[in-house]
């Protein structure tokens, strides 16, 4: 058995950078958990039983680590080749130097093992020189690049890139596979090591490909049954018995300190697969000590929340935010759950949570077995006229799953229609998805329409708290008061993991900044993210104390009067400025209020409750109607 890096035969030279691996470098643990469980669920054997996935951290004796020690010469060769192409300080050179030092200085070999059970294992042919060859799961995973072999349209994976997540988590960019399958009624075991380094110039001047295989065949075939090293057999046997696959990551680099490792993993699993576990499609074991299954899921979830609240670890808000979808599934508001019979998508199960603990408007979308895909679904980002809610949708219908699968990006975190190459198919998918979002919006309006019955008055501070509270006057034509409607909005923090770093421009028509509209009667001008920073005060830290305003509207109600509407996630005093935006220049305009009839470009107000819908009546300076207007609020 030895490592073989095949010759490139004078063809393309592979560099160190690998796009598929780089995709997962920033979220290593999160990605490994998500991608490996997804692949295991796609290979489910008995549909009446859950897939079981086991995660373990352990050490193996260095002398027994067949396949790891033998990699050192190739890591050194890759380092020498990289040094001839790059500077000594280049990332690739330093990577290979560190990898060699890591193996040579280790007394034992730490490994991270993921094993699945009640799966079919890595089936299929492996010899692509056979005229009857038909590749399947083994070939797609071991030899494939961007190659996916999934059995159904609803399979969670679809690109083949997810298989690279474990490589991003290895200090050696090396992974070992051990799979037990049933072939012709008999049990067969397969083993293979795979290392993605870069092209290596060997001593005989041969330039290799960038990927090597641990094999006993020059064709890089798998190693079978009795020839398989005992160390990897022992790792799988310790986790369980039966068909399935074990993936071993040597010298794991998962970006988490040991003390918080299992908690981080539990958060990731609950964030992505809560519904799958609840519906008995998945069970997960942690290091042979703890587990998550349908029987203990609720108690473990409550314990996790309690631990986070009690200890308040670093990143507490982000960790708690990652659990919000699971909270909605488990603690949905009474009578706000059911099944949506979507015309284009088929069966869609849904769970909604409203109440004081929800201060945003958000939709999470999963499909098939319950893996969360995105919390930023296109055309389902803004919901005017609704109270705060959290909605979780699981698209279970085959047609809906097929459509969503076709528009998911490789990391399965957002929808992008341009990924469908056929224009007719793209248009059909977009039409079906738009119809689905309309059905979802109707569902939201039925269960989370805004109740405007509770109102509280606010007035400007008249130079900071000197004014008296005004009364409300409503003559049936217009409201002549400054009024605040209690309506919490989505907080800017904490951000959920799947939202961090998300593209801001993926919204459709409902997410774009509308332009000023003209017409008789009421003219409405909406504002969004300011294009010009009119009033951003700077603090000593260099950060602005500008307040985000949600669903901003300026409505001219006749005569000289206009009303300003916006959502404000702040309580206490704040200043408000109004900017006018022209083609060539932008500046602040002057305005006055009923209580303070003096022209000013900025005045102070007080909001009594954080997360509110604010309404303020003003008179704008003459000519303001000619401009696009923007509102800017700052903390006093």
Beta strands, then each sheet from edge to edge (+ up, - down):
strand 1: 2-4
strand 2: 51-61
strand 3: 108-117
strand 4: 174-183
strand 5: 186-196
strand 6: 211-215
strand 7: 223-224
strand 8: 244-250
strand 9: 282-286
strand 10: 290-292
strand 11: 337-342
strand 12: 346-353
strand 13: 361-367
strand 14: 371-374
strand 15: 389-395
strand 16: 455-457
strand 17: 483-485
strand 18: 523-527
strand 19: 546-547
strand 20: 549-556
strand 21: 561-568
strand 22: 572-581
strand 23: 586-588
strand 24: 591-593
strand 25: 602-607
strand 26: 612-620
strand 27: 628-635
sheet 1: 1+ 6- 5+ 4- 8+ 3- 2+ 9+ 10-
sheet 2: 1+ 6- 5+ 7-
sheet 3: 11+ 12- 15+ 13+ 14-
sheet 4: 16+ 17- 26+ 21- 20+ 18-
sheet 5: 16+ 17- 26+ 24-
sheet 6: 19+ 27- 22+ 23-
sheet 7: 19+ 27- 22+ 25-
end
